Amino acid sequence: MEELFIYAVLFQNGLAEREDYLKKMDDLFLKDETNDCLLELEFCSRDSKKSLSILMNYWLYTPMPLQGELFGRPLVTGLKNVYRQRKMDLDEFGKRAFGVWQMLPHQISMKEPFWTLSYADDCLSWGDRARARELYEGIFDFYN
């Protein structure tokens, strides 16, 4: 479920394709068709905001919290892939990465490397692109 949440957050912020999210959801559902959360997500798969809300509630009320590395490594990899493809400029990436941070559950968002997403784009407002890149690269190297 961690990976599905990652796809949903990245998709919601324009950093992943809808098809990637839907494929991951379908794959998980086919492996566990009795999972109520996945069933509900299948029914509302066309409404990305509702899907994300369901996933956020799942993590708020599930007895198992998000696992830092199980969650963090794939999220950082997803961000790194978008960053390295350079399909958007650094300012746009910064805004979207901040949007990802805003959607993270509190217990994850306040820890590194995710906390850095909350301020890495601040450097861009005073033109320090090198520092912003350094901060993002630090996030990408966190799990190495």
Backbone bond lengths (Angstrom), bond angles and torsions (degrees), N, CA, C in turn:
res aa  C-N    CA-C-N  psi(-1)  N-CA   C-N-CA  omega(-1)  CA-C   N-CA-C  phi
1 M - - - 1.455 - - 1.534 111.56 -
2 E 1.320 116.53 -27.61 1.463 119.04 178.64 1.531 110.58 -57.81
3 E 1.336 114.73 -44.33 1.463 118.95 -177.20 1.528 111.46 -65.37
4 L 1.308 116.96 -37.08 1.463 120.61 178.61 1.530 110.42 -64.65
5 F 1.320 116.10 -42.28 1.463 120.51 177.42 1.528 110.07 -61.11
6 I 1.328 116.53 -41.09 1.466 120.90 178.70 1.522 110.64 -61.00
7 Y 1.334 116.55 -48.01 1.459 120.07 178.90 1.527 110.58 -59.64
8 A 1.326 117.04 -41.47 1.466 120.55 -178.73 1.530 111.20 -64.02
9 V 1.320 116.85 -44.89 1.469 120.89 -179.63 1.526 110.72 -66.01
10 L 1.321 117.09 -44.02 1.468 119.93 178.74 1.527 110.76 -64.71
11 F 1.324 116.56 -43.23 1.468 120.10 178.88 1.526 110.96 -62.42
12 Q 1.307 116.82 -45.30 1.464 121.27 -178.57 1.523 111.65 -60.37
13 N 1.323 116.83 -26.84 1.470 121.14 -179.72 1.521 113.28 -101.58
14 G 1.325 116.57 13.60 1.460 120.58 176.41 1.519 113.98 72.12
15 L 1.332 117.35 24.61 1.455 121.43 -178.68 1.530 112.62 -111.50
16 A 1.314 116.75 4.49 1.473 122.38 175.96 1.523 107.39 -151.11
17 E 1.297 115.16 161.13 1.463 121.56 -179.58 1.528 110.65 -86.56
18 R 1.296 116.25 145.48 1.463 122.48 177.37 1.527 111.18 -55.95
19 E 1.338 115.68 -39.85 1.465 120.45 -178.14 1.528 111.51 -61.75
20 D 1.327 117.39 -35.87 1.467 120.67 178.31 1.532 110.40 -64.03
21 Y 1.336 115.96 -44.29 1.460 120.51 178.02 1.529 110.83 -61.94
22 L 1.335 116.76 -48.15 1.468 120.55 -177.45 1.529 111.26 -64.19
23 K 1.319 117.10 -38.64 1.466 120.05 179.02 1.520 110.44 -64.84
24 K 1.316 118.04 -44.31 1.461 121.73 178.57 1.527 110.25 -61.91
25 M 1.325 117.57 -43.05 1.460 121.28 179.39 1.527 110.25 -62.56
26 D 1.315 117.01 -46.90 1.463 120.81 179.65 1.528 111.32 -61.28
27 D 1.325 116.93 -43.76 1.465 120.72 179.33 1.530 111.05 -60.08
28 L 1.320 116.46 -45.57 1.463 119.98 179.64 1.528 111.33 -65.25
29 F 1.325 116.44 -41.24 1.467 120.12 -179.63 1.531 111.12 -63.99
30 L 1.315 117.26 -41.16 1.463 120.08 179.88 1.532 111.57 -65.51
31 K 1.315 117.23 -26.33 1.463 121.17 177.46 1.529 112.37 -81.87
32 D 1.333 116.63 -23.33 1.469 120.84 -176.00 1.534 109.84 -146.17
33 E 1.320 116.05 72.38 1.467 121.55 -174.93 1.523 113.58 -69.48
34 T 1.315 118.53 -10.35 1.466 121.02 179.15 1.523 112.38 -94.50
35 N 1.317 117.37 -0.14 1.459 121.86 -179.73 1.529 108.97 -75.00
36 D 1.337 116.05 114.57 1.471 121.13 -176.81 1.519 112.94 -61.34
37 C 1.313 116.44 -37.84 1.467 120.09 -179.72 1.530 110.32 -64.93
38 L 1.325 116.90 -46.06 1.466 120.59 179.53 1.524 111.57 -65.52
39 L 1.319 117.02 -36.42 1.462 120.79 177.19 1.527 110.34 -63.59
40 E 1.316 116.32 -44.72 1.464 120.45 178.42 1.534 110.60 -63.21
41 L 1.318 116.87 -39.16 1.461 120.74 177.79 1.527 111.46 -65.25
42 E 1.314 117.15 -37.58 1.468 120.69 176.97 1.530 110.54 -61.42
43 F 1.320 116.86 -40.04 1.464 120.32 -178.42 1.522 113.23 -70.06
44 C 1.311 116.91 -27.08 1.471 118.74 -178.56 1.518 111.45 -114.37
45 S 1.307 117.71 27.61 1.465 120.91 -173.62 1.528 113.88 -62.13
46 R 1.296 118.52 -21.53 1.475 121.40 179.67 1.528 112.40 -81.20
47 D 1.327 116.91 -16.07 1.460 122.29 -178.82 1.527 108.74 -105.41
48 S 1.327 116.78 93.56 1.464 120.42 -173.46 1.528 112.45 -64.98
49 K 1.306 118.39 -34.14 1.467 120.18 179.69 1.526 111.21 -68.33
50 K 1.326 116.18 -40.79 1.461 119.41 177.60 1.525 110.25 -66.64
51 S 1.316 116.66 -40.59 1.468 120.63 178.04 1.523 110.82 -59.54
52 L 1.319 116.67 -45.63 1.454 120.46 179.73 1.525 110.51 -64.23
53 S 1.308 116.90 -39.51 1.460 120.83 177.76 1.529 111.11 -61.16
54 I 1.318 116.94 -42.40 1.462 121.20 177.92 1.522 110.18 -61.77
55 L 1.318 116.54 -44.73 1.467 120.33 179.64 1.528 111.44 -65.18
56 M 1.318 117.47 -40.88 1.468 120.26 179.07 1.526 110.05 -63.72
57 N 1.319 116.42 -43.22 1.468 119.73 177.40 1.523 111.27 -63.84
58 Y 1.312 116.15 -37.76 1.459 120.38 177.54 1.530 109.88 -57.08
59 W 1.333 116.64 -45.84 1.459 119.09 -178.30 1.511 112.60 -73.62
60 L 1.316 117.40 -26.59 1.468 119.71 176.83 1.523 111.70 -70.24
61 Y 1.326 116.10 -36.55 1.461 120.08 -171.40 1.524 114.81 -111.43
62 T 1.288 118.41 1.95 1.459 120.70 179.08 1.526 109.59 -77.71
63 P 1.328 116.86 144.29 1.462 118.41 179.14 1.535 113.05 -69.94
64 M 1.334 117.13 -18.64 1.462 120.23 177.97 1.522 109.63 -104.97
65 P 1.321 117.22 114.72 1.472 118.57 179.03 1.522 111.07 -69.53
66 L 1.312 114.19 163.57 1.470 119.32 175.17 1.517 109.10 -58.03
67 Q 1.298 115.50 134.42 1.458 121.07 178.12 1.523 108.26 -84.77
68 G 1.310 116.48 121.94 1.452 121.62 -175.27 1.514 115.19 -47.79
69 E 1.328 117.41 -57.41 1.454 119.21 -176.70 1.523 112.01 -74.76
70 L 1.339 117.89 -38.57 1.466 120.30 177.69 1.520 110.92 -60.88
71 F 1.304 115.92 -32.43 1.456 121.94 179.11 1.523 110.77 -89.29
72 G 1.319 115.97 -45.91 1.457 121.26 -171.39 1.506 115.49 -67.59
73 R 1.321 116.11 -45.84 1.463 118.95 -176.80 1.531 111.92 -59.14
74 P 1.352 119.29 -50.17 1.479 117.90 -179.76 1.537 112.98 -67.61
75 L 1.330 117.77 -32.67 1.467 119.15 178.12 1.520 110.13 -66.28
76 V 1.311 117.04 -46.26 1.462 121.16 178.77 1.524 110.33 -62.48
77 T 1.327 116.83 -39.69 1.472 120.24 177.80 1.522 110.81 -62.47
78 G 1.333 117.08 -41.91 1.462 120.51 177.68 1.520 112.15 -62.16
79 L 1.317 116.51 -44.18 1.468 120.60 177.67 1.531 110.64 -63.82
80 K 1.327 116.16 -44.12 1.462 120.63 -178.93 1.527 111.20 -61.60
81 N 1.318 116.95 -41.36 1.466 119.99 179.86 1.522 111.42 -61.59
82 V 1.311 116.97 -43.37 1.469 120.62 178.84 1.534 109.80 -65.30
83 Y 1.302 116.79 -45.71 1.461 122.49 -179.55 1.528 111.33 -58.82
84 R 1.313 116.26 -46.20 1.463 120.78 -175.96 1.528 112.64 -73.44
85 Q 1.329 117.56 -24.39 1.468 119.80 176.60 1.516 111.21 -71.88
86 R 1.306 116.95 -22.30 1.470 123.92 178.16 1.527 113.19 52.15
87 K 1.328 115.04 41.31 1.465 119.22 176.44 1.522 111.39 -81.70
88 M 1.331 116.31 -10.43 1.462 120.29 175.70 1.525 107.66 -135.25
89 D 1.319 115.61 155.59 1.462 117.75 -179.16 1.528 110.39 -73.90
90 L 1.306 116.15 167.95 1.460 122.23 -174.84 1.524 111.96 -62.00
91 D 1.323 117.52 -36.73 1.461 120.67 179.13 1.526 110.78 -63.04
92 E 1.310 116.17 -44.54 1.465 120.75 179.60 1.528 110.73 -66.62
93 F 1.317 116.59 -43.74 1.462 119.88 177.05 1.523 110.17 -58.78
94 G 1.321 116.80 -43.54 1.468 121.01 179.84 1.514 112.72 -59.21
95 K 1.324 116.85 -44.09 1.467 120.53 178.60 1.526 110.84 -62.89
96 R 1.309 115.72 -42.68 1.468 119.73 -178.22 1.528 111.33 -70.98
97 A 1.325 117.02 -38.24 1.468 120.34 177.83 1.533 110.03 -64.96
98 F 1.320 117.18 -38.21 1.466 120.43 175.52 1.530 109.95 -63.55
99 G 1.319 116.95 -39.03 1.461 121.08 176.46 1.522 111.85 -61.10
100 V 1.329 116.56 -37.58 1.469 120.88 175.60 1.523 108.78 -61.63
101 W 1.327 116.72 -48.30 1.466 120.76 -179.27 1.530 111.06 -57.26
102 Q 1.323 117.01 -41.48 1.460 120.58 -178.88 1.527 112.74 -63.12
103 M 1.319 117.65 -26.67 1.461 121.68 -177.97 1.527 113.68 -89.74
104 L 1.307 116.75 -8.23 1.460 119.13 -178.02 1.522 110.91 -74.03
105 P 1.320 117.16 144.21 1.464 119.71 173.47 1.528 110.45 -58.57
106 H 1.303 115.94 146.88 1.465 122.37 -174.47 1.535 112.09 -53.15
107 Q 1.328 117.11 -42.73 1.469 119.12 -176.18 1.521 112.41 -64.38
108 I 1.320 117.66 -19.86 1.462 121.72 177.55 1.530 110.66 -97.43
109 S 1.319 117.31 -41.70 1.470 121.14 -172.58 1.525 113.62 -64.16
110 M 1.324 117.19 -24.05 1.461 120.10 -176.67 1.531 112.71 -90.81
111 K 1.337 116.64 2.07 1.458 120.89 -179.63 1.526 109.47 -110.74
112 E 1.321 114.05 155.36 1.462 118.80 174.94 1.518 109.62 -76.65
113 P 1.288 117.54 147.00 1.460 129.37 9.48 1.521 113.57 -88.25
114 F 1.337 117.18 -0.30 1.466 120.58 -172.15 1.516 113.19 -71.02
115 W 1.324 117.61 -32.58 1.454 120.52 179.15 1.523 110.69 -56.95
116 T 1.321 117.10 -35.37 1.466 121.40 179.64 1.526 111.32 -61.17
117 L 1.339 117.09 -30.58 1.472 119.59 177.14 1.527 111.76 -61.85
118 S 1.326 117.38 -22.66 1.460 120.38 -178.26 1.523 113.16 -73.73
119 Y 1.335 117.31 -19.89 1.472 118.95 -176.66 1.529 115.03 -133.77
120 A 1.323 118.81 -4.99 1.472 119.90 -175.33 1.526 112.56 -58.67
121 D 1.333 116.85 -34.03 1.465 118.82 -178.72 1.529 112.96 -80.30
122 D 1.340 118.63 -8.21 1.465 120.73 176.88 1.526 111.47 -58.71
123 C 1.317 115.98 -36.60 1.472 121.02 -179.48 1.525 111.59 -57.95
124 L 1.313 115.92 -31.31 1.460 120.32 -177.16 1.527 111.91 -67.08
125 S 1.334 117.04 -28.59 1.464 119.35 -177.94 1.528 112.17 -67.91
126 W 1.324 118.29 -22.77 1.462 119.96 174.54 1.516 112.04 -111.48
127 G 1.335 115.45 17.70 1.461 120.73 170.14 1.518 115.88 83.12
128 D 1.316 118.06 10.04 1.463 120.37 -178.83 1.534 110.46 -89.92
129 R 1.316 114.66 74.82 1.466 121.30 -177.87 1.528 111.37 -67.15
130 A 1.319 116.62 -34.30 1.469 120.45 -179.69 1.530 110.31 -63.21
131 R 1.325 117.26 -42.67 1.478 120.60 179.41 1.525 110.50 -66.81
132 A 1.324 117.38 -40.04 1.470 120.14 178.14 1.528 109.75 -61.61
133 R 1.316 116.66 -45.66 1.473 119.97 178.12 1.530 111.19 -61.36
134 E 1.316 116.23 -39.43 1.466 120.76 178.57 1.537 110.65 -62.37
135 L 1.316 116.85 -41.60 1.466 120.69 178.56 1.527 111.40 -65.61
136 Y 1.333 116.69 -45.06 1.469 119.29 178.78 1.527 111.12 -64.20
137 E 1.322 116.97 -41.72 1.470 119.83 178.67 1.532 110.38 -62.66
138 G 1.314 116.98 -35.22 1.464 120.73 176.31 1.523 111.95 -63.32
139 I 1.319 116.34 -39.43 1.458 120.45 175.95 1.518 109.54 -62.07
140 F 1.315 116.48 -45.70 1.464 121.17 -175.94 1.533 111.88 -66.33
141 D 1.331 117.26 -27.35 1.458 121.18 179.83 1.533 113.36 -89.05
142 F 1.303 117.48 -4.45 1.461 122.01 -173.06 1.520 113.73 -55.52
143 Y 1.308 117.93 -42.66 1.466 120.99 -175.44 1.524 113.27 -93.25
144 N 1.306 118.89 7.04 1.469 121.42 179.08 1.509 111.11 -86.10
